[in-house]
Amino acid sequence: MTDDVTYELRVAGHLDDHWSSWLDDLAISRRADGTSALTGEMADQAQLHGLLARLRDIGAPLLSLRLLDEPRVGGRTAADPSYRARVVDSAAGRRVLVIGLDPCRVPGPWDPQPVADAIAAGMASLAERGFDAESCLVGLDGSDDIEDRISVALQARSWDCVLVGGGIRKREDLLELFESILDLVVRHAPQATVAFNSTPDDVADAVSRRLG
């Protein structure tokens, strides 16, 4: 018996409907802001991680991943006494913005894919705990007006928590950028608590620690 959980994944760009069959028959809707939303049920985390890998393979950057409803087992929800619900973090449903570096746009002779996969897994972990999370990943290759992009993301919604990734916080050459980001959070999202993680793997733990 498996848990059927409905997710919504938002990716950059407009995906044609023919991708649906390759993406586990998820429903695809194209939005006016140039993104696509993919919605459907996942039987388990292996299926979710496989889907994230296929999105990566077709070059569709993940922008957000959120849980739309509670797990269902055999057609029953947590309201049914015979259903034993998973433990969901007490901060479930709260809005989280993850600010970090886009590994594919960080110059250097290195392989960005393991970091990109870890970021996607971190976003999936936030969704698993019930957080409504989105990412704002910026490049260091000169393709972004970084402060402008982060300002837009901070003003897009009312955030409960803003997490600034370790890739920005730990690098000495990015100290001024880190300070600027903190100033932008205070200016545009004063209601949000600020969280820091060490690696993409502990994103959900860092957010839970601040919102728990």
ROKOLLO-343961 format. One record per residue (C-alpha): residue in one letter; x, y, z. Coordinates in Angstrom, 3 decimals. Example, Ala and Ser with C-alpha at 12.3 -4.5 7.8 and 13.67 -1.06 7.14 Angstrom:
BEGIN
   rest         c1         c2         c3
      A     12.300     -4.500      7.800
      S     13.670     -1.060      7.140
//
This chain:
BEGIN
   rest         c1         c2         c3
      M      0.000      0.000      0.000
      T      1.459      3.377     -0.999
      D      0.865      6.998     -0.108
      D     -0.559      9.014     -3.008
      V      0.490     12.641     -2.626
      T     -0.409     15.457     -5.002
      Y      2.401     17.850     -5.893
      E      2.644     20.983     -7.974
      L      6.007     21.656     -9.591
      R      6.676     24.984    -11.300
      V      9.427     25.166    -13.896
      A     10.890     27.921    -16.039
      G      9.635     28.089    -19.615
      H      6.553     26.762    -21.373
      L      6.410     22.976    -21.727
      D      4.391     21.502    -24.587
      D      1.680     18.987    -23.741
      H      3.599     16.149    -25.424
      W      6.009     16.115    -22.453
      S      3.213     14.947    -20.141
      S      3.537     11.259    -21.031
      W      7.286     11.351    -20.296
      L      6.698     13.222    -17.046
      D      4.473     10.622    -15.360
      D      1.313     11.945    -17.083
      L      1.280     15.093    -14.974
      A     -1.136     17.830    -16.040
      I      0.763     20.744    -17.604
      S     -0.528     24.308    -17.513
      R      1.336     27.252    -19.023
      R      1.250     30.546    -17.150
      A      1.413     34.128    -18.358
      D      4.652     34.715    -16.445
      G      6.515     32.328    -18.743
      T      6.488     29.328    -16.400
      S      4.748     25.964    -16.477
      A      2.963     24.211    -13.619
      L      2.939     20.414    -13.488
      T      0.377     18.817    -11.192
      G     -0.295     15.222    -10.287
      E     -0.008     12.400     -7.765
      M      3.241     10.745     -6.737
      A      3.235      7.263     -5.238
      D      6.529      7.672     -3.370
      Q      9.736      9.673     -3.121
      A     11.504      7.492     -5.677
      Q      8.945      8.575     -8.277
      L      9.334     12.239     -7.287
      H     13.128     12.115     -7.521
      G     12.898     10.361    -10.885
      L     10.647     13.136    -12.134
      L     13.097     15.791    -10.937
      A     15.867     14.016    -12.850
      R     13.802     13.989    -16.054
      L     13.029     17.700    -15.714
      R     16.754     18.286    -15.381
      D     17.421     16.184    -18.484
      I     15.087     18.291    -20.639
      G     16.549     21.550    -19.317
      A     13.500     22.702    -17.327
      P     14.808     24.490    -14.191
      L     12.727     23.809    -11.077
      L     11.379     27.033     -9.527
      S      9.120     25.655     -6.825
      L      7.700     22.403     -5.535
      R      4.812     22.215     -3.114
      L      2.464     19.704     -1.579
      L     -1.142     20.378     -2.619
      D     -2.925     17.943     -0.320
      E     -2.369     15.444      2.426
      P     -1.287     11.859      1.742
      R     -4.012      9.417      0.755
      V     -3.856      5.704      1.449
      G     -6.355      3.468     -0.290
      G     -8.581      6.490     -0.994
      R     -8.627      7.607      2.659
      T     -7.294     10.851      4.073
      A     -6.031     11.716      7.510
      A     -9.594     12.547      8.546
      D    -10.412      8.836      8.352
      P     -9.733      7.158     11.740
      S     -8.256      4.121      9.998
      Y     -5.588      6.239      8.363
      R     -2.386      6.892     10.300
      A     -1.119     10.241      9.041
      R      2.519     11.017      8.517
      V      4.039     13.444     10.968
      V      4.039     16.854      9.269
      D      6.086     19.729     10.563
      S      4.163     22.203     12.721
      A      5.048     24.965     10.255
      A      3.347     23.189      7.339
      G      1.889     25.475      4.708
      R      4.106     28.431      5.537
      R      5.831     30.281      2.714
      V      9.570     29.922      2.247
      L     11.875     31.635     -0.233
      V     15.235     29.949     -0.839
      I     17.909     32.321     -2.154
      G     21.056     30.741     -3.520
      L     23.480     30.365     -6.395
      D     22.498     28.701     -9.653
      P     25.294     26.118     -9.929
      C     24.979     26.030    -13.707
      R     25.855     29.733    -13.844
      V     28.818     29.747    -11.490
      P     31.998     30.000    -13.604
      G     34.799     27.537    -13.108
      P     36.079     24.148    -14.186
      W     33.712     22.087    -12.071
      D     30.696     19.806    -12.456
      P     27.573     21.708    -11.303
      Q     25.194     18.766    -11.681
      P     25.634     17.188     -8.210
      V     24.889     20.550     -6.606
      A     21.885     21.129     -8.891
      D     20.548     17.681     -7.942
      A     21.078     18.412     -4.240
      I     19.189     21.719     -4.550
      A     16.259     19.962     -6.234
      A     16.259     17.336     -3.477
      G     16.314     20.089     -0.847
      M     13.276     21.737     -2.424
      A     11.544     18.356     -2.499
      S     12.316     17.904      1.198
      L     10.662     21.249      1.983
      A      7.563     20.166      0.074
      E      7.496     16.837      1.906
      R      7.283     18.715      5.196
      G      4.403     20.801      3.875
      F      6.214     24.085      3.267
      D      5.121     26.224      0.321
      A      8.615     26.898     -1.005
      E     10.062     28.673     -4.015
      S     13.647     29.271     -5.067
      C     15.476     32.323     -6.378
      L     18.776     31.103     -7.824
      V     21.139     33.738     -9.187
      G     24.152     33.435    -11.451
      L     27.678     34.749    -11.081
      D     28.321     34.793    -14.834
      G     27.044     38.330    -15.347
      S     23.664     37.209    -16.706
      D     21.710     38.539    -13.705
      D     21.139     41.872    -12.041
      I     21.332     39.964     -8.778
      E     19.923     42.564     -6.394
      D     17.050     43.383     -8.758
      R     16.164     39.727     -9.210
      I     16.188     39.047     -5.482
      S     14.139     42.199     -4.803
      V     11.453     41.017     -7.231
      A     11.342     37.572     -5.603
      L     11.105     39.049     -2.091
      Q      8.167     41.240     -3.114
      A      6.335     38.505     -5.036
      R      4.670     37.042     -1.918
      S      4.482     37.512      1.833
      W      7.202     35.150      3.063
      D      7.315     33.511      6.480
      C     10.963     32.541      6.090
      V     13.796     33.526      3.764
      L     16.722     31.106      3.611
      V     20.062     32.351      2.302
      G     22.143     29.459      1.024
      G     25.588     28.521      2.222
      G     27.012     29.014     -1.258
      I     26.521     32.756     -0.826
      R     27.054     33.037      2.911
      K     30.311     31.071      3.187
      R     32.315     32.575      0.354
      E     34.557     35.464      1.405
      D     34.439     36.997     -2.070
      L     30.618     37.194     -1.795
      L     30.531     38.919      1.594
      E     29.223     42.198      0.133
      L     26.525     40.319     -1.784
      F     25.520     38.474      1.387
      E     25.233     41.766      3.279
      S     23.189     43.273      0.435
      I     20.795     40.320      0.486
      L     20.212     40.724      4.215
      D     19.477     44.430      3.644
      L     16.993     43.508      0.906
      V     15.233     41.010      3.179
      V     14.855     43.657      5.887
      R     13.523     46.148      3.329
      H     11.150     43.949      1.334
      A     10.230     41.110      3.726
      P     10.524     42.515      7.259
      Q      7.974     39.987      8.540
      A     10.114     37.013      7.496
      T     12.478     35.130      9.731
      V     15.885     34.453      8.178
      A     17.451     30.998      8.036
      F     20.895     29.770      7.030
      N     21.859     26.302      5.864
      S     25.264     24.706      5.427
      T     24.557     22.390      2.479
      P     21.564     21.813      0.163
      D     20.858     18.642      2.145
      D     19.929     20.543      5.322
      V     17.631     23.184      3.804
      A     14.475     21.704      5.352
      D     16.126     21.297      8.751
      A     17.326     24.918      8.710
      V     13.833     26.211      7.869
      S     12.178     23.953     10.455
      R     14.618     25.154     13.086
      R     13.571     28.771     12.500
      L      9.854     28.208     12.023
      G      9.409     25.276     14.380
//
